[in-house]
Amino acid sequence: MELVTRKRFMLFTGSANPELAEAVADELGVRLGKAQLSRFANTEVYARPSESVRGVDCFVIQSHAPEINFHIMEQLILIDALKRASAHRITAVVPFFGYARADKKVLPREPISARLMSDLFLAAGADRIVSIDLHTGQVQGFFPKPFDHLTALPIVTKYLEERLDGPTTVVSPDAGGVKRAEKYARYLGAYVAFVHKRREFDVHNESKALTVVGAVRGRNAVIVDDMIDTGGTVENAARLLRERGARSVYVAATHPVLSPPALGRLKKAPIDEVVVTDTLPISEEARNFDKLTRLSIAPVLAEALQAIFMDSSVSAIFLGDNT
């Protein structure tokens, strides 16, 4: 007896950012898979696919947005349900990867929570992880199966090329982000600089910008980072760049975490425009912030998911800049 099989693709979403999931589904020309998502009275998570997934390549998209711990558990439980329903292969699509900043020990007795996250995905039944602009690339090494690290760089730089006029310097807000700044600078034909800052390791979300290393006077300055959380780093860097004679200051960050008091800081900072993507949902107040531009990451995600499903190269999409 000869059995001819045909690969099937299904995209599921959790409740964190259904707007992005719908946009990815539209790009792919598919509908979102049906799943029952709810909470018990004691806030435990319930997730169950409402249709057969036997033998299917399943993709579960969920950004780890507030309530971050709830949304992580929701994705893990949905993956577990798909595994137990005999899905052929399960890919966890995590545009914003929770706990990625906890990727190493800085103080004694600290956890490495990013490694724990990878272990949880492995235990739940994920065969692959897809994420965008991780805080540090080493997080990929915590997961023993394929981990595709995508980047918003092509989308953001294309937008900035149309906005910037004149000499430009791409600025990393700290020494650790210089490699990211160099990639942006290569696309924009710009100089590279970085802000030397001081951070107390035992105090979260606080830092102080000390000086700028690199040429910024009379130039457009573009601060690039993986995320904007409370906005302190960006505000301090923007003020310092203006003091050093920058002609304009733009901010480009993939993930708009925007934890309070980020919006207040961004509104007060000497910034011309803040460019982010839709990897995370944002509040109505943020949507109404006239200096905030939100670009869609859906085309990048859709192309990568199609490549994974077709077993073709993901890195070729980004010309190697996703590593």
C-alpha positions as protocol buffer text, in pm:
chain_id: "A"
residue {
  index: 1
  type: MET
  ca { x: 0 y: 0 z: 0 }
}
residue {
  index: 2
  type: GLU
  ca { x: 134 y: 343 z: -94 }
}
residue {
  index: 3
  type: LEU
  ca { x: 42 y: 642 z: 120 }
}
residue {
  index: 4
  type: VAL
  ca { x: 77 y: 988 z: -32 }
}
residue {
  index: 5
  type: THR
  ca { x: 92 y: 1261 z: 233 }
}
residue {
  index: 6
  type: ARG
  ca { x: 54 y: 1637 z: 194 }
}
residue {
  index: 7
  type: LYS
  ca { x: 199 y: 1891 z: 436 }
}
residue {
  index: 8
  type: ARG
  ca { x: -52 y: 2112 z: 610 }
}
residue {
  index: 9
  type: PHE
  ca { x: 8 y: 2453 z: 771 }
}
residue {
  index: 10
  type: MET
  ca { x: -193 y: 2595 z: 1062 }
}
residue {
  index: 11
  type: LEU
  ca { x: -135 y: 2919 z: 1252 }
}
residue {
  index: 12
  type: PHE
  ca { x: -267 y: 2959 z: 1606 }
}
residue {
  index: 13
  type: THR
  ca { x: -252 y: 3261 z: 1832 }
}
residue {
  index: 14
  type: GLY
  ca { x: -274 y: 3330 z: 2201 }
}
residue {
  index: 15
  type: SER
  ca { x: -451 y: 3633 z: 2343 }
}
residue {
  index: 16
  type: ALA
  ca { x: -151 y: 3867 z: 2378 }
}
residue {
  index: 17
  type: ASN
  ca { x: -142 y: 4026 z: 2032 }
}
residue {
  index: 18
  type: PRO
  ca { x: -418 y: 3890 z: 1805 }
}
residue {
  index: 19
  type: GLU
  ca { x: -387 y: 4197 z: 1580 }
}
residue {
  index: 20
  type: LEU
  ca { x: -37 y: 4089 z: 1474 }
}
residue {
  index: 21
  type: ALA
  ca { x: -147 y: 3726 z: 1430 }
}
residue {
  index: 22
  type: GLU
  ca { x: -431 y: 3835 z: 1200 }
}
residue {
  index: 23
  type: ALA
  ca { x: -188 y: 4045 z: 995 }
}
residue {
  index: 24
  type: VAL
  ca { x: 51 y: 3749 z: 957 }
}
residue {
  index: 25
  type: ALA
  ca { x: -238 y: 3522 z: 856 }
}
residue {
  index: 26
  type: ASP
  ca { x: -347 y: 3778 z: 594 }
}
residue {
  index: 27
  type: GLU
  ca { x: 7 y: 3795 z: 455 }
}
residue {
  index: 28
  type: LEU
  ca { x: 14 y: 3415 z: 427 }
}
residue {
  index: 29
  type: GLY
  ca { x: -337 y: 3390 z: 286 }
}
residue {
  index: 30
  type: VAL
  ca { x: -455 y: 3154 z: 560 }
}
residue {
  index: 31
  type: ARG
  ca { x: -707 y: 3174 z: 842 }
}
residue {
  index: 32
  type: LEU
  ca { x: -613 y: 3150 z: 1206 }
}
residue {
  index: 33
  type: GLY
  ca { x: -667 y: 2810 z: 1361 }
}
residue {
  index: 34
  type: LYS
  ca { x: -957 y: 2788 z: 1602 }
}
residue {
  index: 35
  type: ALA
  ca { x: -869 y: 2745 z: 1968 }
}
residue {
  index: 36
  type: GLN
  ca { x: -1057 y: 2776 z: 2293 }
}
residue {
  index: 37
  type: LEU
  ca { x: -871 y: 3003 z: 2535 }
}
residue {
  index: 38
  type: SER
  ca { x: -1006 y: 3079 z: 2881 }
}
residue {
  index: 39
  type: ARG
  ca { x: -925 y: 3105 z: 3251 }
}
residue {
  index: 40
  type: PHE
  ca { x: -1060 y: 2915 z: 3545 }
}
residue {
  index: 41
  type: ALA
  ca { x: -1194 y: 3104 z: 3845 }
}
residue {
  index: 42
  type: ASN
  ca { x: -856 y: 3076 z: 4018 }
}
residue {
  index: 43
  type: THR
  ca { x: -687 y: 3226 z: 3702 }
}
residue {
  index: 44
  type: GLU
  ca { x: -540 y: 2894 z: 3579 }
}
residue {
  index: 45
  type: VAL
  ca { x: -507 y: 2884 z: 3201 }
}
residue {
  index: 46
  type: TYR
  ca { x: -712 y: 2661 z: 2969 }
}
residue {
  index: 47
  type: ALA
  ca { x: -620 y: 2618 z: 2600 }
}
residue {
  index: 48
  type: ARG
  ca { x: -755 y: 2366 z: 2351 }
}
residue {
  index: 49
  type: PRO
  ca { x: -748 y: 2359 z: 1968 }
}
residue {
  index: 50
  type: SER
  ca { x: -1106 y: 2338 z: 1841 }
}
residue {
  index: 51
  type: GLU
  ca { x: -1019 y: 2142 z: 1525 }
}
residue {
  index: 52
  type: SER
  ca { x: -803 y: 1847 z: 1431 }
}
residue {
  index: 53
  type: VAL
  ca { x: -428 y: 1910 z: 1407 }
}
residue {
  index: 54
  type: ARG
  ca { x: -315 y: 1551 z: 1350 }
}
residue {
  index: 55
  type: GLY
  ca { x: -10 y: 1549 z: 1122 }
}
residue {
  index: 56
  type: VAL
  ca { x: -14 y: 1930 z: 1083 }
}
residue {
  index: 57
  type: ASP
  ca { x: 276 y: 2178 z: 1098 }
}
residue {
  index: 58
  type: CYS
  ca { x: 148 y: 2409 z: 1372 }
}
residue {
  index: 59
  type: PHE
  ca { x: 275 y: 2760 z: 1443 }
}
residue {
  index: 60
  type: VAL
  ca { x: 176 y: 2922 z: 1774 }
}
residue {
  index: 61
  type: ILE
  ca { x: 228 y: 3298 z: 1775 }
}
residue {
  index: 62
  type: GLN
  ca { x: 234 y: 3481 z: 2106 }
}
residue {
  index: 63
  type: SER
  ca { x: 428 y: 3789 z: 2215 }
}
residue {
  index: 64
  type: HIS
  ca { x: 512 y: 3794 z: 2583 }
}
residue {
  index: 65
  type: ALA
  ca { x: 323 y: 4112 z: 2663 }
}
residue {
  index: 66
  type: PRO
  ca { x: 174 y: 4214 z: 2998 }
}
residue {
  index: 67
  type: GLU
  ca { x: 36 y: 4011 z: 3173 }
}
residue {
  index: 68
  type: ILE
  ca { x: 364 y: 3854 z: 3071 }
}
residue {
  index: 69
  type: ASN
  ca { x: 361 y: 3545 z: 3294 }
}
residue {
  index: 70
  type: PHE
  ca { x: 2 y: 3465 z: 3197 }
}
residue {
  index: 71
  type: HIS
  ca { x: 78 y: 3493 z: 2826 }
}
residue {
  index: 72
  type: ILE
  ca { x: 385 y: 3271 z: 2858 }
}
residue {
  index: 73
  type: MET
  ca { x: 179 y: 3002 z: 3029 }
}
residue {
  index: 74
  type: GLU
  ca { x: -99 y: 3036 z: 2772 }
}
residue {
  index: 75
  type: GLN
  ca { x: 145 y: 2972 z: 2489 }
}
residue {
  index: 76
  type: LEU
  ca { x: 309 y: 2679 z: 2667 }
}
residue {
  index: 77
  type: ILE
  ca { x: -24 y: 2515 z: 2745 }
}
residue {
  index: 78
  type: LEU
  ca { x: -149 y: 2560 z: 2387 }
}
residue {
  index: 79
  type: ILE
  ca { x: 174 y: 2400 z: 2260 }
}
residue {
  index: 80
  type: ASP
  ca { x: 125 y: 2110 z: 2502 }
}
residue {
  index: 81
  type: ALA
  ca { x: -233 y: 2065 z: 2381 }
}
residue {
  index: 82
  type: LEU
  ca { x: -119 y: 2057 z: 2017 }
}
residue {
  index: 83
  type: LYS
  ca { x: 153 y: 1803 z: 2096 }
}
residue {
  index: 84
  type: ARG
  ca { x: -99 y: 1575 z: 2270 }
}
residue {
  index: 85
  type: ALA
  ca { x: -332 y: 1616 z: 1971 }
}
residue {
  index: 86
  type: SER
  ca { x: -62 y: 1461 z: 1744 }
}
residue {
  index: 87
  type: ALA
  ca { x: 58 y: 1773 z: 1562 }
}
residue {
  index: 88
  type: HIS
  ca { x: 347 y: 1679 z: 1332 }
}
residue {
  index: 89
  type: ARG
  ca { x: 572 y: 1976 z: 1419 }
}
residue {
  index: 90
  type: ILE
  ca { x: 516 y: 2273 z: 1651 }
}
residue {
  index: 91
  type: THR
  ca { x: 691 y: 2606 z: 1611 }
}
residue {
  index: 92
  type: ALA
  ca { x: 667 y: 2862 z: 1891 }
}
residue {
  index: 93
  type: VAL
  ca { x: 659 y: 3208 z: 1731 }
}
residue {
  index: 94
  type: VAL
  ca { x: 761 y: 3458 z: 1999 }
}
residue {
  index: 95
  type: PRO
  ca { x: 804 y: 3806 z: 1848 }
}
residue {
  index: 96
  type: PHE
  ca { x: 902 y: 3942 z: 2191 }
}
residue {
  index: 97
  type: PHE
  ca { x: 1077 y: 3679 z: 2403 }
}
residue {
  index: 98
  type: GLY
  ca { x: 1007 y: 3719 z: 2774 }
}
residue {
  index: 99
  type: TYR
  ca { x: 1295 y: 3721 z: 3025 }
}
residue {
  index: 100
  type: ALA
  ca { x: 1553 y: 3759 z: 2745 }
}
residue {
  index: 101
  type: ARG
  ca { x: 1740 y: 4019 z: 2951 }
}
residue {
  index: 102
  type: ALA
  ca { x: 1809 y: 3759 z: 3221 }
}
residue {
  index: 103
  type: ASP
  ca { x: 2062 y: 3581 z: 2999 }
}
residue {
  index: 104
  type: LYS
  ca { x: 2357 y: 3569 z: 3240 }
}
residue {
  index: 105
  type: LYS
  ca { x: 2453 y: 3601 z: 3605 }
}
residue {
  index: 106
  type: VAL
  ca { x: 2566 y: 3948 z: 3709 }
}
residue {
  index: 107
  type: LEU
  ca { x: 2527 y: 3912 z: 4086 }
}
residue {
  index: 108
  type: PRO
  ca { x: 2576 y: 3602 z: 4303 }
}
residue {
  index: 109
  type: ARG
  ca { x: 2274 y: 3368 z: 4328 }
}
residue {
  index: 110
  type: GLU
  ca { x: 2094 y: 3525 z: 4031 }
}
residue {
  index: 111
  type: PRO
  ca { x: 1885 y: 3304 z: 3801 }
}
residue {
  index: 112
  type: ILE
  ca { x: 1939 y: 3273 z: 3428 }
}
residue {
  index: 113
  type: SER
  ca { x: 1572 y: 3302 z: 3347 }
}
residue {
  index: 114
  type: ALA
  ca { x: 1618 y: 3305 z: 2969 }
}
residue {
  index: 115
  type: ARG
  ca { x: 1758 y: 2951 z: 2992 }
}
residue {
  index: 116
  type: LEU
  ca { x: 1459 y: 2848 z: 3204 }
}
residue {
  index: 117
  type: MET
  ca { x: 1227 y: 2986 z: 2935 }
}
residue {
  index: 118
  type: SER
  ca { x: 1395 y: 2772 z: 2671 }
}
residue {
  index: 119
  type: ASP
  ca { x: 1362 y: 2464 z: 2894 }
}
residue {
  index: 120
  type: LEU
  ca { x: 991 y: 2535 z: 2937 }
}
residue {
  index: 121
  type: PHE
  ca { x: 936 y: 2551 z: 2559 }
}
residue {
  index: 122
  type: LEU
  ca { x: 1126 y: 2226 z: 2516 }
}
residue {
  index: 123
  type: ALA
  ca { x: 922 y: 2055 z: 2789 }
}
residue {
  index: 124
  type: ALA
  ca { x: 595 y: 2182 z: 2642 }
}
residue {
  index: 125
  type: GLY
  ca { x: 674 y: 2021 z: 2308 }
}
residue {
  index: 126
  type: ALA
  ca { x: 806 y: 2299 z: 2084 }
}
residue {
  index: 127
  type: ASP
  ca { x: 1022 y: 2170 z: 1798 }
}
residue {
  index: 128
  type: ARG
  ca { x: 1142 y: 2514 z: 1698 }
}
residue {
  index: 129
  type: ILE
  ca { x: 1138 y: 2875 z: 1821 }
}
residue {
  index: 130
  type: VAL
  ca { x: 1113 y: 3191 z: 1612 }
}
residue {
  index: 131
  type: SER
  ca { x: 1180 y: 3530 z: 1770 }
}
residue {
  index: 132
  type: ILE
  ca { x: 1268 y: 3884 z: 1663 }
}
residue {
  index: 133
  type: ASP
  ca { x: 1561 y: 4097 z: 1776 }
}
residue {
  index: 134
  type: LEU
  ca { x: 1653 y: 3919 z: 2097 }
}
residue {
  index: 135
  type: HIS
  ca { x: 1818 y: 4125 z: 2368 }
}
residue {
  index: 136
  type: THR
  ca { x: 2130 y: 3914 z: 2314 }
}
residue {
  index: 137
  type: GLY
  ca { x: 2187 y: 3651 z: 2047 }
}
residue {
  index: 138
  type: GLN
  ca { x: 2327 y: 3400 z: 2297 }
}
residue {
  index: 139
  type: VAL
  ca { x: 1969 y: 3316 z: 2403 }
}
residue {
  index: 140
  type: GLN
  ca { x: 1953 y: 3102 z: 2088 }
}
residue {
  index: 141
  type: GLY
  ca { x: 2211 y: 2870 z: 2241 }
}
residue {
  index: 142
  type: PHE
  ca { x: 1986 y: 2788 z: 2537 }
}
residue {
  index: 143
  type: PHE
  ca { x: 1743 y: 2593 z: 2315 }
}
residue {
  index: 144
  type: PRO
  ca { x: 1878 y: 2260 z: 2183 }
}
residue {
  index: 145
  type: LYS
  ca { x: 1655 y: 2262 z: 1874 }
}
residue {
  index: 146
  type: PRO
  ca { x: 1639 y: 2512 z: 1583 }
}
residue {
  index: 147
  type: PHE
  ca { x: 1597 y: 2873 z: 1693 }
}
residue {
  index: 148
  type: ASP
  ca { x: 1536 y: 3130 z: 1417 }
}
residue {
  index: 149
  type: HIS
  ca { x: 1640 y: 3481 z: 1517 }
}
residue {
  index: 150
  type: LEU
  ca { x: 1468 y: 3731 z: 1286 }
}
residue {
  index: 151
  type: THR
  ca { x: 1529 y: 4105 z: 1269 }
}
residue {
  index: 152
  type: ALA
  ca { x: 1321 y: 4414 z: 1197 }
}
residue {
  index: 153
  type: LEU
  ca { x: 1629 y: 4587 z: 1054 }
}
residue {
  index: 154
  type: PRO
  ca { x: 1519 y: 4582 z: 683 }
}
residue {
  index: 155
  type: ILE
  ca { x: 1179 y: 4732 z: 763 }
}
residue {
  index: 156
  type: VAL
  ca { x: 1309 y: 4999 z: 1002 }
}
residue {
  index: 157
  type: THR
  ca { x: 1604 y: 5107 z: 786 }
}
residue {
  index: 158
  type: LYS
  ca { x: 1384 y: 5134 z: 476 }
}
residue {
  index: 159
  type: TYR
  ca { x: 1157 y: 5371 z: 667 }
}
residue {
  index: 160
  type: LEU
  ca { x: 1447 y: 5574 z: 806 }
}
residue {
  index: 161
  type: GLU
  ca { x: 1609 y: 5611 z: 463 }
}
residue {
  index: 162
  type: GLU
  ca { x: 1301 y: 5803 z: 353 }
}
residue {
  index: 163
  type: ARG
  ca { x: 1303 y: 6025 z: 665 }
}
residue {
  index: 164
  type: LEU
  ca { x: 1670 y: 6114 z: 707 }
}
residue {
  index: 165
  type: ASP
  ca { x: 1834 y: 6391 z: 507 }
}
residue {
  index: 166
  type: GLY
  ca { x: 2202 y: 6468 z: 544 }
}
residue {
  index: 167
  type: PRO
  ca { x: 2489 y: 6311 z: 740 }
}
residue {
  index: 168
  type: THR
  ca { x: 2376 y: 6052 z: 993 }
}
residue {
  index: 169
  type: THR
  ca { x: 2524 y: 5874 z: 1292 }
}
residue {
  index: 170
  type: VAL
  ca { x: 2370 y: 5556 z: 1431 }
}
residue {
  index: 171
  type: VAL
  ca { x: 2404 y: 5558 z: 1809 }
}
residue {
  index: 172
  type: SER
  ca { x: 2402 y: 5259 z: 2041 }
}
residue {
  index: 173
  type: PRO
  ca { x: 2268 y: 5359 z: 2386 }
}
residue {
  index: 174
  type: ASP
  ca { x: 2539 y: 5140 z: 2545 }
}
residue {
  index: 175
  type: ALA
  ca { x: 2862 y: 4965 z: 2452 }
}
residue {
  index: 176
  type: GLY
  ca { x: 2688 y: 4626 z: 2430 }
}
residue {
  index: 177
  type: GLY
  ca { x: 2469 y: 4734 z: 2138 }
}
residue {
  index: 178
  type: VAL
  ca { x: 2746 y: 4852 z: 1905 }
}
residue {
  index: 179
  type: LYS
  ca { x: 2716 y: 4545 z: 1682 }
}
residue {
  index: 180
  type: ARG
  ca { x: 2347 y: 4623 z: 1627 }
}
residue {
  index: 181
  type: ALA
  ca { x: 2434 y: 4987 z: 1552 }
}
residue {
  index: 182
  type: GLU
  ca { x: 2696 y: 4878 z: 1297 }
}
residue {
  index: 183
  type: LYS
  ca { x: 2433 y: 4678 z: 1105 }
}
residue {
  index: 184
  type: TYR
  ca { x: 2197 y: 4977 z: 1093 }
}
residue {
  index: 185
  type: ALA
  ca { x: 2483 y: 5205 z: 989 }
}
residue {
  index: 186
  type: ARG
  ca { x: 2576 y: 4975 z: 702 }
}
residue {
  index: 187
  type: TYR
  ca { x: 2223 y: 4999 z: 562 }
}
residue {
  index: 188
  type: LEU
  ca { x: 2201 y: 5377 z: 614 }
}
residue {
  index: 189
  type: GLY
  ca { x: 2556 y: 5465 z: 505 }
}
residue {
  index: 190
  type: ALA
  ca { x: 2613 y: 5624 z: 845 }
}
residue {
  index: 191
  type: TYR
  ca { x: 2878 y: 5666 z: 1114 }
}
residue {
  index: 192
  type: VAL
  ca { x: 2859 y: 5472 z: 1440 }
}
residue {
  index: 193
  type: ALA
  ca { x: 2873 y: 5609 z: 1795 }
}
residue {
  index: 194
  type: PHE
  ca { x: 2779 y: 5483 z: 2137 }
}
residue {
  index: 195
  type: VAL
  ca { x: 2677 y: 5627 z: 2473 }
}
residue {
  index: 196
  type: HIS
  ca { x: 2889 y: 5537 z: 2771 }
}
residue {
  index: 197
  type: LYS
  ca { x: 2648 y: 5492 z: 3062 }
}
residue {
  index: 198
  type: ARG
  ca { x: 2661 y: 5378 z: 3420 }
}
residue {
  index: 199
  type: ARG
  ca { x: 2411 y: 5131 z: 3563 }
}
residue {
  index: 200
  type: GLU
  ca { x: 2380 y: 4996 z: 3915 }
}
residue {
  index: 201
  type: PHE
  ca { x: 2340 y: 4621 z: 3870 }
}
residue {
  index: 202
  type: ASP
  ca { x: 2118 y: 4583 z: 4176 }
}
residue {
  index: 203
  type: VAL
  ca { x: 1874 y: 4857 z: 4062 }
}
residue {
  index: 204
  type: HIS
  ca { x: 1649 y: 4773 z: 3766 }
}
residue {
  index: 205
  type: ASN
  ca { x: 1548 y: 5019 z: 3489 }
}
residue {
  index: 206
  type: GLU
  ca { x: 1784 y: 5297 z: 3597 }
}
residue {
  index: 207
  type: SER
  ca { x: 2096 y: 5423 z: 3423 }
}
residue {
  index: 208
  type: LYS
  ca { x: 2292 y: 5744 z: 3371 }
}
residue {
  index: 209
  type: ALA
  ca { x: 2439 y: 5859 z: 3038 }
}
residue {
  index: 210
  type: LEU
  ca { x: 2792 y: 5991 z: 3085 }
}
residue {
  index: 211
  type: THR
  ca { x: 2938 y: 6071 z: 2743 }
}
residue {
  index: 212
  type: VAL
  ca { x: 2912 y: 6001 z: 2370 }
}
residue {
  index: 213
  type: VAL
  ca { x: 3194 y: 5825 z: 2187 }
}
residue {
  index: 214
  type: GLY
  ca { x: 3176 y: 5919 z: 1819 }
}
residue {
  index: 215
  type: ALA
  ca { x: 3087 y: 6209 z: 1587 }
}
residue {
  index: 216
  type: VAL
  ca { x: 2734 y: 6350 z: 1630 }
}
residue {
  index: 217
  type: ARG
  ca { x: 2768 y: 6730 z: 1605 }
}
residue {
  index: 218
  type: GLY
  ca { x: 2568 y: 6868 z: 1312 }
}
residue {
  index: 219
  type: ARG
  ca { x: 2447 y: 6519 z: 1218 }
}
residue {
  index: 220
  type: ASN
  ca { x: 2121 y: 6324 z: 1241 }
}
residue {
  index: 221
  type: ALA
  ca { x: 2149 y: 6088 z: 1538 }
}
residue {
  index: 222
  type: VAL
  ca { x: 1955 y: 5761 z: 1532 }
}
residue {
  index: 223
  type: ILE
  ca { x: 1946 y: 5575 z: 1863 }
}
residue {
  index: 224
  type: VAL
  ca { x: 1890 y: 5204 z: 1797 }
}
residue {
  index: 225
  type: ASP
  ca { x: 1797 y: 4941 z: 2054 }
}
residue {
  index: 226
  type: ASP
  ca { x: 1606 y: 4616 z: 2080 }
}
residue {
  index: 227
  type: MET
  ca { x: 1336 y: 4761 z: 2308 }
}
residue {
  index: 228
  type: ILE
  ca { x: 1207 y: 5067 z: 2489 }
}
residue {
  index: 229
  type: ASP
  ca { x: 1099 y: 4964 z: 2838 }
}
residue {
  index: 230
  type: THR
  ca { x: 1071 y: 5253 z: 3087 }
}
residue {
  index: 231
  type: GLY
  ca { x: 1237 y: 5496 z: 2845 }
}
residue {
  index: 232
  type: GLY
  ca { x: 1510 y: 5614 z: 3082 }
}
residue {
  index: 233
  type: THR
  ca { x: 1801 y: 5503 z: 2865 }
}
residue {
  index: 234
  type: VAL
  ca { x: 1653 y: 5665 z: 2553 }
}
residue {
  index: 235
  type: GLU
  ca { x: 1566 y: 5991 z: 2729 }
}
residue {
  index: 236
  type: ASN
  ca { x: 1914 y: 6026 z: 2881 }
}
residue {
  index: 237
  type: ALA
  ca { x: 2085 y: 5944 z: 2551 }
}
residue {
  index: 238
  type: ALA
  ca { x: 1867 y: 6190 z: 2355 }
}
residue {
  index: 239
  type: ARG
  ca { x: 1945 y: 6476 z: 2593 }
}
residue {
  index: 240
  type: LEU
  ca { x: 2316 y: 6399 z: 2580 }
}
residue {
  index: 241
  type: LEU
  ca { x: 2314 y: 6388 z: 2199 }
}
residue {
  index: 242
  type: ARG
  ca { x: 2143 y: 6726 z: 2181 }
}
residue {
  index: 243
  type: GLU
  ca { x: 2401 y: 6868 z: 2422 }
}
residue {
  index: 244
  type: ARG
  ca { x: 2674 y: 6735 z: 2192 }
}
residue {
  index: 245
  type: GLY
  ca { x: 2522 y: 6920 z: 1894 }
}
residue {
  index: 246
  type: ALA
  ca { x: 2314 y: 6656 z: 1714 }
}
residue {
  index: 247
  type: ARG
  ca { x: 2096 y: 6819 z: 1447 }
}
residue {
  index: 248
  type: SER
  ca { x: 1808 y: 6575 z: 1504 }
}
residue {
  index: 249
  type: VAL
  ca { x: 1744 y: 6273 z: 1723 }
}
residue {
  index: 250
  type: TYR
  ca { x: 1549 y: 5968 z: 1611 }
}
residue {
  index: 251
  type: VAL
  ca { x: 1487 y: 5651 z: 1811 }
}
residue {
  index: 252
  type: ALA
  ca { x: 1443 y: 5309 z: 1648 }
}
residue {
  index: 253
  type: ALA
  ca { x: 1353 y: 5009 z: 1864 }
}
residue {
  index: 254
  type: THR
  ca { x: 1186 y: 4685 z: 1765 }
}
residue {
  index: 255
  type: HIS
  ca { x: 982 y: 4620 z: 2081 }
}
residue {
  index: 256
  type: PRO
  ca { x: 761 y: 4894 z: 2232 }
}
residue {
  index: 257
  type: VAL
  ca { x: 741 y: 4758 z: 2587 }
}
residue {
  index: 258
  type: LEU
  ca { x: 664 y: 5112 z: 2711 }
}
residue {
  index: 259
  type: SER
  ca { x: 630 y: 5037 z: 3081 }
}
residue {
  index: 260
  type: PRO
  ca { x: 534 y: 5344 z: 3290 }
}
residue {
  index: 261
  type: PRO
  ca { x: 668 y: 5612 z: 3289 }
}
residue {
  index: 262
  type: ALA
  ca { x: 804 y: 5556 z: 2935 }
}
residue {
  index: 263
  type: LEU
  ca { x: 549 y: 5766 z: 2747 }
}
residue {
  index: 264
  type: GLY
  ca { x: 594 y: 6063 z: 2977 }
}
residue {
  index: 265
  type: ARG
  ca { x: 971 y: 6046 z: 2933 }
}
residue {
  index: 266
  type: LEU
  ca { x: 949 y: 6016 z: 2555 }
}
residue {
  index: 267
  type: LYS
  ca { x: 713 y: 6314 z: 2534 }
}
residue {
  index: 268
  type: LYS
  ca { x: 953 y: 6532 z: 2735 }
}
residue {
  index: 269
  type: ALA
  ca { x: 1273 y: 6414 z: 2565 }
}
residue {
  index: 270
  type: PRO
  ca { x: 1423 y: 6614 z: 2273 }
}
residue {
  index: 271
  type: ILE
  ca { x: 1331 y: 6345 z: 2019 }
}
residue {
  index: 272
  type: ASP
  ca { x: 1202 y: 6407 z: 1666 }
}
residue {
  index: 273
  type: GLU
  ca { x: 1048 y: 6063 z: 1614 }
}
residue {
  index: 274
  type: VAL
  ca { x: 1026 y: 5723 z: 1782 }
}
residue {
  index: 275
  type: VAL
  ca { x: 1005 y: 5429 z: 1539 }
}
residue {
  index: 276
  type: VAL
  ca { x: 890 y: 5088 z: 1670 }
}
residue {
  index: 277
  type: THR
  ca { x: 717 y: 4779 z: 1533 }
}
residue {
  index: 278
  type: ASP
  ca { x: 398 y: 4595 z: 1626 }
}
residue {
  index: 279
  type: THR
  ca { x: 566 y: 4299 z: 1799 }
}
residue {
  index: 280
  type: LEU
  ca { x: 380 y: 4412 z: 2112 }
}
residue {
  index: 281
  type: PRO
  ca { x: 37 y: 4571 z: 2158 }
}
residue {
  index: 282
  type: ILE
  ca { x: 39 y: 4933 z: 2277 }
}
residue {
  index: 283
  type: SER
  ca { x: -205 y: 5142 z: 2477 }
}
residue {
  index: 284
  type: GLU
  ca { x: -449 y: 5395 z: 2331 }
}
residue {
  index: 285
  type: GLU
  ca { x: -237 y: 5673 z: 2483 }
}
residue {
  index: 286
  type: ALA
  ca { x: 68 y: 5544 z: 2296 }
}
residue {
  index: 287
  type: ARG
  ca { x: -131 y: 5521 z: 1971 }
}
residue {
  index: 288
  type: ASN
  ca { x: -219 y: 5888 z: 2009 }
}
residue {
  index: 289
  type: PHE
  ca { x: 143 y: 5995 z: 2071 }
}
residue {
  index: 290
  type: ASP
  ca { x: 216 y: 6194 z: 1755 }
}
residue {
  index: 291
  type: LYS
  ca { x: 591 y: 6124 z: 1757 }
}
residue {
  index: 292
  type: LEU
  ca { x: 545 y: 5746 z: 1770 }
}
residue {
  index: 293
  type: THR
  ca { x: 552 y: 5557 z: 1439 }
}
residue {
  index: 294
  type: ARG
  ca { x: 458 y: 5189 z: 1445 }
}
residue {
  index: 295
  type: LEU
  ca { x: 570 y: 4969 z: 1155 }
}
residue {
  index: 296
  type: SER
  ca { x: 423 y: 4627 z: 1079 }
}
residue {
  index: 297
  type: ILE
  ca { x: 650 y: 4327 z: 1131 }
}
residue {
  index: 298
  type: ALA
  ca { x: 391 y: 4094 z: 974 }
}
residue {
  index: 299
  type: PRO
  ca { x: 556 y: 4070 z: 627 }
}
residue {
  index: 300
  type: VAL
  ca { x: 888 y: 3963 z: 783 }
}
residue {
  index: 301
  type: LEU
  ca { x: 722 y: 3705 z: 1009 }
}
residue {
  index: 302
  type: ALA
  ca { x: 505 y: 3568 z: 729 }
}
residue {
  index: 303
  type: GLU
  ca { x: 800 y: 3522 z: 494 }
}
residue {
  index: 304
  type: ALA
  ca { x: 1001 y: 3345 z: 765 }
}
residue {
  index: 305
  type: LEU
  ca { x: 716 y: 3112 z: 862 }
}
residue {
  index: 306
  type: GLN
  ca { x: 659 y: 3021 z: 498 }
}
residue {
  index: 307
  type: ALA
  ca { x: 1031 y: 2941 z: 461 }
}
residue {
  index: 308
  type: ILE
  ca { x: 1022 y: 2719 z: 770 }
}
residue {
  index: 309
  type: PHE
  ca { x: 715 y: 2536 z: 643 }
}
residue {
  index: 310
  type: MET
  ca { x: 875 y: 2486 z: 300 }
}
residue {
  index: 311
  type: ASP
  ca { x: 1209 y: 2381 z: 458 }
}
residue {
  index: 312
  type: SER
  ca { x: 1394 y: 2662 z: 280 }
}
residue {
  index: 313
  type: SER
  ca { x: 1649 y: 2912 z: 411 }
}
residue {
  index: 314
  type: VAL
  ca { x: 1540 y: 3172 z: 666 }
}
residue {
  index: 315
  type: SER
  ca { x: 1875 y: 3354 z: 683 }
}
residue {
  index: 316
  type: ALA
  ca { x: 1863 y: 3413 z: 306 }
}
residue {
  index: 317
  type: ILE
  ca { x: 1563 y: 3641 z: 362 }
}
residue {
  index: 318
  type: PHE
  ca { x: 1780 y: 3875 z: 570 }
}
residue {
  index: 319
  type: LEU
  ca { x: 2108 y: 3829 z: 379 }
}
residue {
  index: 320
  type: GLY
  ca { x: 2263 y: 3692 z: 697 }
}
residue {
  index: 321
  type: ASP
  ca { x: 2184 y: 3999 z: 911 }
}
residue {
  index: 322
  type: ASN
  ca { x: 1953 y: 3797 z: 1138 }
}
residue {
  index: 323
  type: THR
  ca { x: 2240 y: 3612 z: 1307 }
}
